[in-house]
Amino acid sequence: MEFATTQSPVASEVFASVALFVISVIVLLILRHYLPLRTTPAYLLVPIFFALCLPASMVLLVPIDLASSAMVDDIDARGIWLERGPLRVCWRIAYWLTFCLTWFIIPILGEYSDSGYRDPQAKFRDSLRANAQYYAIVFGSGILGLLYVLWSYGGFSESLKSTVMALAYCWGLVLAIYLMGHGLVAIPRRLFRNADISGRLRRIQTQAPKVYDQMEDAQMNLDDLEMQVAELSKRSKTGTAKTFQDWIEELVDLTNIPESQLASTSGAVRGSGEYVRTKLPTVITEKYMADLTRQLIRAKHARSRYLNDWNRLLHDAVRTQAIIDSVASKRLDFGTPSPGSGFWDRHSLLTPYTRFLYHYYVLPYFNLAFGGLLALASVCIVWSEVVKGIFPVLSVIRYSVVHHNVGNKGQIGLAGQVIAALWMVYMCAAALISITEVKVWRGRALVRRNTAPESAFWYASQVARLSVPLTYNFMTFLGVVYKDTVFYDFLGQLINLTPLGKWFDYLFPALILVPVCFTLFGLYGKIQRALGFGGDVLDTLESDEFGANFGTGTWREGRDLIERELNGSSAAIRGGRRSHYTDSSSSSQSRAAPVLTIRANSTPYPLPGNPTTPLATSPNTRPLANTSARRVGTASRQVTLASEDDDENFFEALGHRLKNTIDTMDKPKWLTDLPKPKWMGGDTNAGSGGGAGAGSAGNGSENFSDITRWFGGGAGGGGSSNSGGGGGRIRL
């Protein structure tokens, strides 16, 4: 042992430095994929870079910490190791930077980027106001935790900082277990399904109508806001709007309204036969301008998101159909790649015949084999989570990492370090992929080269939030070995400060069976259908092979929709000539209106004024059809035309029903006249009929309080906002 302690870890330090550099390069490439690096401000790039790089570095630190703490006399078998002093410094830097980014820096910068104010100080005040309620809830819950620690432990022998660390870990573990449980089922299932080429095409066709409807709704919402900006520009030189003339001109520059339409009269008529009437508030205030700016920017990102989804769906459909059609000729050619294609699409070493063999035989069998391997890994992780608190010796992951036992102490060599890193990568991937699939995140989304700043901040904060719980949760699989690590000495003993914390860490992960069973057996959709909501929270991953609507024409409609779009006749996809009247005074009535159904004509007639060219791939191109007609299919089939709840998930539908129930309850007069406090999002001018509050309400914009913006209210930076400036839409 004396000989082992005199060895110099120079080679390990060089390897760790090179690995950290590689991780940094990979993070930069990820940022470049979702954000334009040259035009993105530094206040956005730098925090997001560290929020991704620090959690990735923990995948490197854990194997090094394990090998460094489980050393024995056999120096050659212990792999990469470092001294305990440098390891402790690395853990402190990684943990506290991640903690500050997760709980303070990123939330404030995220709301700052989402604020509609022009002045930086006003944006910062708006961000603090938006986060105030969030911090009040978090700190209020933390006070309860501190009281429990004080009652059960009899005092704080450790510092208050230690208790905060333990509480933050427990909160992150709840989210991590749920997300990882879903991902452990979703990832192998996706690989198995992609192995079936014809089934893959059928699923693409099934998703086409929904994606197209989302794109249309996003475009309609953007059109409503642009009409409102156009109406506002006509008043920019008179009244209270004159104060914000420069601001209004900036909003006009953000829109795509032609100059001729800006000079036209109110009540413009769209090319699809949609009549729009906008009503502006009597008094234009700074708060109204900020809300309009935020809604417009969100709507533009939402349009870009759904347009990107639609173009990607078309691309996948074309490639999948080409693979199926190549069976007869044994030659596969995807044609000339588009300018926006990736590097591997533009450069290929395969011939048409070898390309056919690769896509038709090699890739499907690889998906099956890799999916089977990941399914086995998922079973091992779930099993280890269940038994680690009761029978830790039965943990499969423990024996895959700790290969040698010397007395009562395990030894982890280079092979064990590699396996440990692979386990951590898969666990983190399972949790992170669920963030992009579970549709309860306020409509946020990652869009290639055009992700909304608020969405980028939010996803980065979730990566940072999940890193520490997943890291420590993995180390608990290894039995007594992890108690000798620096990370356990730094964080683990603080989690075991109270009996509740110790049992929570060992028994709560067993609840991973709940999301696993819900995803594996499709219980999300069954519960929603039983409650009458319809749809799936996780419909993109957990639906049956051809969905619940197989045989009802859904996939056939999607096939026709894709063919017409590719053939340049997408203007005739939605049947009938529709007139959509938008009035600011009818927003609430239109949302509560019953669903209107008609029987589709066998031959849908085209909409006047719409082009018949295929949808362009540029994110700045508008969708072709500005209509909300939904799922117009073959003759004698009933289709829904106007349903605002089509895209709602389980949580949103439940929240809306509860809200409608509360809103329709009889309330005493003193309660209805009670003004809403300003810190809860109220308006000091709400009582005046011509104030900004009355104007905004008359305009139909949904002024969500700050707390709802954090916990699912409103439309996120990447999502669709249905609170357009023109109010609700009446569809006839």
Solvent accessible surface area in square Angstrom, and as a share of the most:
residue,aa,sasa,rsa
1,M,118,0.53
2,E,134,0.60
3,F,133,0.55
4,A,1,0.01
5,T,79,0.46
6,T,91,0.53
7,Q,55,0.25
8,S,79,0.51
9,P,16,0.10
10,V,88,0.50
11,A,83,0.64
12,S,7,0.05
13,E,77,0.35
14,V,88,0.51
15,F,103,0.43
16,A,17,0.13
17,S,70,0.45
18,V,85,0.49
19,A,20,0.16
20,L,82,0.41
21,F,139,0.58
22,V,72,0.41
23,I,30,0.15
24,S,24,0.15
25,V,57,0.32
26,I,88,0.45
27,V,6,0.03
28,L,82,0.41
29,L,107,0.53
30,I,76,0.39
31,L,8,0.04
32,R,135,0.49
33,H,81,0.36
34,Y,66,0.25
35,L,7,0.03
36,P,43,0.27
37,L,59,0.29
38,R,241,0.88
39,T,108,0.63
40,T,17,0.10
41,P,64,0.40
42,A,70,0.54
43,Y,82,0.31
44,L,2,0.01
45,L,33,0.17
46,V,78,0.45
47,P,14,0.09
48,I,5,0.02
49,F,41,0.17
50,F,86,0.36
51,A,0,0.00
52,L,31,0.15
53,C,11,0.07
54,L,20,0.10
55,P,12,0.08
56,A,33,0.25
57,S,11,0.07
58,M,1,0.00
59,V,27,0.15
60,L,32,0.16
61,L,16,0.08
62,V,0,0.00
63,P,9,0.06
64,I,3,0.02
65,D,0,0.00
66,L,0,0.00
67,A,0,0.00
68,S,7,0.05
69,S,10,0.07
70,A,4,0.03
71,M,32,0.14
72,V,14,0.08
73,D,92,0.48
74,D,73,0.38
75,I,36,0.18
76,D,139,0.72
77,A,32,0.25
78,R,2,0.01
79,G,21,0.21
80,I,31,0.15
81,W,18,0.06
82,L,15,0.07
83,E,76,0.34
84,R,111,0.40
85,G,45,0.43
86,P,60,0.38
87,L,0,0.00
88,R,65,0.24
89,V,81,0.47
90,C,49,0.29
91,W,0,0.00
92,R,122,0.44
93,I,95,0.48
94,A,4,0.03
95,Y,9,0.03
96,W,69,0.24
97,L,77,0.38
98,T,4,0.02
99,F,29,0.12
100,C,49,0.30
101,L,10,0.05
102,T,3,0.02
103,W,25,0.09
104,F,83,0.35
105,I,74,0.38
106,I,3,0.01
107,P,6,0.04
108,I,36,0.18
109,L,38,0.19
110,G,6,0.06
111,E,4,0.02
112,Y,41,0.16
113,S,24,0.15
114,D,13,0.06
115,S,5,0.03
116,G,2,0.02
117,Y,32,0.12
118,R,115,0.42
119,D,68,0.35
120,P,81,0.51
121,Q,124,0.55
122,A,8,0.06
123,K,32,0.14
124,F,97,0.41
125,R,135,0.49
126,D,12,0.06
127,S,0,0.00
128,L,77,0.39
129,R,93,0.34
130,A,1,0.00
131,N,1,0.00
132,A,55,0.42
133,Q,14,0.06
134,Y,15,0.06
135,Y,33,0.13
136,A,66,0.51
137,I,74,0.37
138,V,40,0.23
139,F,112,0.47
140,G,32,0.31
141,S,68,0.44
142,G,21,0.20
143,I,99,0.50
144,L,123,0.61
145,G,15,0.14
146,L,42,0.21
147,L,101,0.50
148,Y,66,0.25
149,V,10,0.06
150,L,83,0.41
151,W,203,0.71
152,S,42,0.27
153,Y,100,0.38
154,G,68,0.65
155,G,19,0.18
156,F,84,0.35
157,S,91,0.59
158,E,75,0.34
159,S,60,0.38
160,L,101,0.50
161,K,110,0.47
162,S,6,0.04
163,T,2,0.01
164,V,57,0.33
165,M,3,0.01
166,A,14,0.11
167,L,57,0.28
168,A,19,0.15
169,Y,5,0.02
170,C,29,0.17
171,W,134,0.47
172,G,1,0.01
173,L,0,0.00
174,V,62,0.36
175,L,37,0.19
176,A,0,0.00
177,I,3,0.02
178,Y,63,0.24
179,L,1,0.00
180,M,0,0.00
181,G,0,0.00
182,H,0,0.00
183,G,0,0.00
184,L,2,0.01
185,V,18,0.10
186,A,1,0.01
187,I,24,0.12
188,P,6,0.04
189,R,39,0.14
190,R,86,0.31
191,L,30,0.15
192,F,84,0.35
193,R,46,0.17
194,N,46,0.24
195,A,15,0.11
196,D,58,0.30
197,I,15,0.08
198,S,69,0.45
199,G,1,0.01
200,R,46,0.17
201,L,19,0.09
202,R,60,0.22
203,R,34,0.12
204,I,18,0.09
205,Q,14,0.06
206,T,29,0.17
207,Q,76,0.34
208,A,0,0.00
209,P,0,0.00
210,K,55,0.23
211,V,22,0.13
212,Y,1,0.00
213,D,3,0.01
214,Q,28,0.12
215,M,1,0.00
216,E,1,0.00
217,D,11,0.06
218,A,0,0.00
219,Q,1,0.00
220,M,0,0.00
221,N,1,0.00
222,L,0,0.00
223,D,7,0.04
224,D,0,0.00
225,L,1,0.00
226,E,4,0.02
227,M,22,0.10
228,Q,1,0.01
229,V,0,0.00
230,A,6,0.05
231,E,32,0.14
232,L,0,0.00
233,S,27,0.18
234,K,82,0.35
235,R,75,0.27
236,S,10,0.07
237,K,144,0.61
238,T,86,0.50
239,G,67,0.65
240,T,57,0.33
241,A,0,0.00
242,K,124,0.53
243,T,111,0.65
244,F,35,0.15
245,Q,51,0.23
246,D,91,0.47
247,W,11,0.04
248,I,1,0.00
249,E,88,0.39
250,E,81,0.36
251,L,2,0.01
252,V,30,0.17
253,D,117,0.61
254,L,69,0.34
255,T,12,0.07
256,N,67,0.34
257,I,21,0.11
258,P,75,0.47
259,E,136,0.61
260,S,90,0.58
261,Q,48,0.22
262,L,26,0.13
263,A,90,0.70
264,S,44,0.29
265,T,113,0.66
266,S,67,0.43
267,G,33,0.31
268,A,21,0.16
269,V,86,0.49
270,R,17,0.06
271,G,46,0.45
272,S,2,0.02
273,G,9,0.09
274,E,0,0.00
275,Y,82,0.31
276,V,3,0.02
277,R,116,0.42
278,T,23,0.14
279,K,120,0.51
280,L,21,0.10
281,P,3,0.02
282,T,101,0.58
283,V,52,0.30
284,I,4,0.02
285,T,28,0.16
286,E,83,0.37
287,K,75,0.32
288,Y,6,0.02
289,M,0,0.00
290,A,1,0.01
291,D,13,0.07
292,L,4,0.02
293,T,13,0.07
294,R,33,0.12
295,Q,14,0.06
296,L,0,0.00
297,I,70,0.35
298,R,18,0.07
299,A,0,0.00
300,K,51,0.22
301,H,32,0.14
302,A,1,0.00
303,R,8,0.03
304,S,6,0.04
305,R,44,0.16
306,Y,16,0.06
307,L,1,0.01
308,N,39,0.20
309,D,32,0.16
310,W,0,0.00
311,N,25,0.13
312,R,126,0.46
313,L,13,0.06
314,L,16,0.08
315,H,87,0.39
316,D,55,0.28
317,A,5,0.04
318,V,68,0.39
319,R,57,0.21
320,T,3,0.02
321,Q,70,0.31
322,A,25,0.19
323,I,6,0.03
324,I,52,0.26
325,D,89,0.46
326,S,4,0.03
327,V,53,0.31
328,A,99,0.77
329,S,67,0.43
330,K,86,0.36
331,R,144,0.52
332,L,2,0.01
333,D,100,0.52
334,F,56,0.23
335,G,48,0.46
336,T,130,0.75
337,P,59,0.37
338,S,54,0.35
339,P,137,0.86
340,G,52,0.50
341,S,17,0.11
342,G,32,0.30
343,F,113,0.47
344,W,206,0.72
345,D,63,0.33
346,R,116,0.42
347,H,95,0.43
348,S,62,0.40
349,L,184,0.91
350,L,72,0.36
351,T,74,0.43
352,P,39,0.24
353,Y,111,0.42
354,T,54,0.32
355,R,35,0.13
356,F,2,0.01
357,L,60,0.30
358,Y,85,0.32
359,H,23,0.10
360,Y,65,0.25
361,Y,90,0.34
362,V,82,0.47
363,L,49,0.25
364,P,12,0.08
365,Y,143,0.54
366,F,114,0.47
367,N,16,0.08
368,L,80,0.40
369,A,69,0.54
370,F,78,0.33
371,G,0,0.00
372,G,33,0.31
373,L,107,0.53
374,L,23,0.11
375,A,31,0.24
376,L,112,0.56
377,A,17,0.13
378,S,10,0.07
379,V,95,0.55
380,C,19,0.11
381,I,0,0.00
382,V,20,0.11
383,W,116,0.41
384,S,0,0.00
385,E,0,0.00
386,V,44,0.25
387,V,10,0.06
388,K,3,0.01
389,G,24,0.23
390,I,110,0.56
391,F,115,0.48
392,P,56,0.35
393,V,83,0.48
394,L,87,0.43
395,S,0,0.00
396,V,61,0.35
397,I,0,0.00
398,R,52,0.19
399,Y,123,0.47
400,S,29,0.19
401,V,0,0.00
402,V,13,0.07
403,H,77,0.35
404,H,97,0.43
405,N,108,0.55
406,V,81,0.46
407,G,73,0.70
408,N,155,0.79
409,K,77,0.32
410,G,4,0.04
411,Q,8,0.04
412,I,1,0.01
413,G,7,0.06
414,L,101,0.50
415,A,58,0.45
416,G,0,0.00
417,Q,9,0.04
418,V,78,0.45
419,I,53,0.27
420,A,0,0.00
421,A,25,0.20
422,L,113,0.56
423,W,33,0.12
424,M,3,0.01
425,V,79,0.45
426,Y,21,0.08
427,M,1,0.00
428,C,27,0.16
429,A,41,0.32
430,A,0,0.00
431,A,0,0.00
432,L,56,0.28
433,I,45,0.23
434,S,0,0.00
435,I,4,0.02
436,T,68,0.40
437,E,25,0.11
438,V,2,0.01
439,K,71,0.30
440,V,37,0.21
441,W,46,0.16
442,R,6,0.02
443,G,30,0.28
444,R,16,0.06
445,A,13,0.10
446,L,61,0.30
447,V,6,0.03
448,R,110,0.40
449,R,96,0.35
450,N,50,0.26
451,T,6,0.03
452,A,3,0.02
453,P,44,0.28
454,E,11,0.05
455,S,0,0.00
456,A,9,0.07
457,F,2,0.01
458,W,27,0.09
459,Y,19,0.07
460,A,3,0.02
461,S,6,0.04
462,Q,15,0.07
463,V,28,0.16
464,A,2,0.01
465,R,24,0.09
466,L,1,0.01
467,S,8,0.05
468,V,12,0.07
469,P,4,0.02
470,L,5,0.02
471,T,2,0.01
472,Y,1,0.00
473,N,0,0.00
474,F,1,0.00
475,M,0,0.00
476,T,5,0.03
477,F,2,0.01
478,L,0,0.00
479,G,12,0.12
480,V,92,0.53
481,V,11,0.06
482,Y,3,0.01
483,K,95,0.40
484,D,68,0.35
485,T,1,0.00
486,V,0,0.00
487,F,1,0.00
488,Y,35,0.13
489,D,53,0.27
490,F,19,0.08
491,L,0,0.00
492,G,0,0.00
493,Q,85,0.38
494,L,15,0.07
495,I,3,0.02
496,N,38,0.20
497,L,24,0.12
498,T,10,0.06
499,P,85,0.54
500,L,100,0.50
501,G,11,0.10
502,K,99,0.42
503,W,145,0.51
504,F,46,0.19
505,D,0,0.00
506,Y,39,0.15
507,L,77,0.38
508,F,42,0.17
509,P,0,0.00
510,A,27,0.21
511,L,93,0.46
512,I,0,0.00
513,L,78,0.39
514,V,78,0.45
515,P,7,0.04
516,V,17,0.10
517,C,49,0.29
518,F,55,0.23
519,T,0,0.00
520,L,87,0.43
521,F,118,0.49
522,G,14,0.14
523,L,55,0.27
524,Y,25,0.09
525,G,1,0.01
526,K,112,0.47
527,I,69,0.35
528,Q,1,0.01
529,R,123,0.45
530,A,87,0.67
531,L,90,0.45
532,G,51,0.49
533,F,38,0.16
534,G,30,0.29
535,G,45,0.44
536,D,21,0.11
537,V,0,0.00
538,L,0,0.00
539,D,32,0.17
540,T,54,0.31
541,L,11,0.05
542,E,9,0.04
543,S,31,0.20
544,D,104,0.54
545,E,78,0.35
546,F,52,0.22
547,G,18,0.17
548,A,83,0.64
549,N,78,0.40
550,F,105,0.44
551,G,50,0.48
552,T,78,0.46
553,G,10,0.10
554,T,18,0.10
555,W,30,0.10
556,R,102,0.37
557,E,15,0.07
558,G,0,0.00
559,R,84,0.31
560,D,44,0.23
561,L,2,0.01
562,I,10,0.05
563,E,86,0.39
564,R,81,0.29
565,E,2,0.01
566,L,83,0.41
567,N,121,0.62
568,G,10,0.09
569,S,44,0.28
570,S,0,0.00
571,A,3,0.02
572,A,28,0.21
573,I,7,0.03
574,R,2,0.01
575,G,5,0.05
576,G,3,0.03
577,R,150,0.55
578,R,26,0.09
579,S,31,0.20
580,H,2,0.01
581,Y,74,0.28
582,T,0,0.00
583,D,35,0.18
584,S,5,0.03
585,S,83,0.54
586,S,18,0.11
587,S,19,0.12
588,S,75,0.48
589,Q,119,0.53
590,S,17,0.11
591,R,83,0.30
592,A,88,0.68
593,A,57,0.44
594,P,120,0.75
595,V,79,0.45
596,L,75,0.37
597,T,65,0.38
598,I,58,0.29
599,R,148,0.54
600,A,7,0.05
601,N,79,0.41
602,S,88,0.57
603,T,105,0.61
604,P,27,0.17
605,Y,101,0.39
606,P,90,0.56
607,L,8,0.04
608,P,61,0.38
609,G,70,0.67
610,N,22,0.11
611,P,70,0.44
612,T,88,0.51
613,T,82,0.48
614,P,70,0.44
615,L,14,0.07
616,A,42,0.32
617,T,104,0.60
618,S,47,0.30
619,P,68,0.43
620,N,117,0.60
621,T,43,0.25
622,R,77,0.28
623,P,5,0.03
624,L,20,0.10
625,A,1,0.01
626,N,27,0.14
627,T,2,0.01
628,S,2,0.01
629,A,2,0.02
630,R,8,0.03
631,R,69,0.25
632,V,13,0.08
633,G,18,0.18
634,T,87,0.51
635,A,46,0.36
636,S,86,0.55
637,R,59,0.22
638,Q,111,0.49
639,V,6,0.04
640,T,42,0.25
641,L,6,0.03
642,A,21,0.16
643,S,12,0.08
644,E,54,0.24
645,D,88,0.46
646,D,56,0.29
647,D,65,0.34
648,E,30,0.14
649,N,9,0.04
650,F,37,0.16
651,F,101,0.42
652,E,64,0.29
653,A,10,0.08
654,L,68,0.34
655,G,33,0.32
656,H,88,0.39
657,R,121,0.44
658,L,101,0.50
659,K,121,0.51
660,N,88,0.45
661,T,80,0.47
662,I,99,0.50
663,D,79,0.41
664,T,108,0.63
665,M,113,0.50
666,D,147,0.76
667,K,79,0.33
668,P,62,0.39
669,K,156,0.66
670,W,173,0.61
671,L,76,0.38
672,T,81,0.47
673,D,89,0.46
674,L,112,0.56
675,P,107,0.67
676,K,104,0.44
677,P,59,0.37
678,K,132,0.56
679,W,165,0.58
680,M,77,0.35
681,G,36,0.35
682,G,10,0.10
683,D,39,0.20
684,T,103,0.60
685,N,66,0.34
686,A,66,0.51
687,G,81,0.78
688,S,54,0.35
689,G,70,0.68
690,G,31,0.30
691,G,8,0.08
692,A,5,0.04
693,G,17,0.16
694,A,34,0.26
695,G,9,0.09
696,S,7,0.05
697,A,74,0.57
698,G,29,0.28
699,N,1,0.00
700,G,10,0.09
701,S,16,0.10
702,E,58,0.26
703,N,72,0.37
704,F,77,0.32
705,S,17,0.11
706,D,14,0.07
707,I,64,0.32
708,T,51,0.30
709,R,12,0.04
710,W,39,0.14
711,F,116,0.48
712,G,34,0.32
713,G,15,0.14
714,G,22,0.21
715,A,12,0.09
716,G,0,0.00
717,G,3,0.02
718,G,1,0.01
719,G,0,0.00
720,S,33,0.21
721,S,4,0.03
722,N,59,0.30
723,S,7,0.04
724,G,1,0.01
725,G,0,0.00
726,G,0,0.00
727,G,2,0.02
728,G,5,0.05
729,R,16,0.06
730,I,66,0.34
731,R,23,0.08
732,L,114,0.57
